[in-house]
Amino acid sequence: MSSPCVLDASAVLALLNDEPGAGVVQQALLSGAFISSVNLAEVVGKLVEVGMSPDETRQAVGGLGLGIKEFDSIQGYEAGFLRRRTAEMGLSLGDRACMALAIAMTLPILTADRSWLKADLPVEVQVLR
């Protein structure tokens, strides 16, 4: 990915956990990647859940150079509107927040979740593995 994109929490976790596709996420970061503050909360929650301290978590995530975008009312409406269109996919609020940010910024999404390819979105969805 050679242009800015929006990362889903699954993509950030793939990088932090050195999972398959981590290199794709690293390239996305070098090209300028963004994450919703909602997805940031998901990433932080997962890291703390596996025993990382708050300081370690801040260092790990802060060192990525991610552009963190606050979840605003425009994204809130869009995430809500996406609920019906994506209901059969079982997407979470965090998933829809990522999609809403990408739509608001007109940027592609990078995720580890293949089911997102079925979503009828006005932005490109790229799967990292």
PyMOL commands that set and color helices and strands:
alter all, ss='L'
color gray80, all
select helices_A, chain A and resi 9-16+22-30+37-49+54-62+73-89+93-105+114-118
alter helices_A, ss='H'
color red, helices_A
select strands_A, chain A and resi 5-7+33-36+67-69+109-111+125-127
alter strands_A, ss='S'
color yellow, strands_A
deselect
rebuild
show_as cartoon
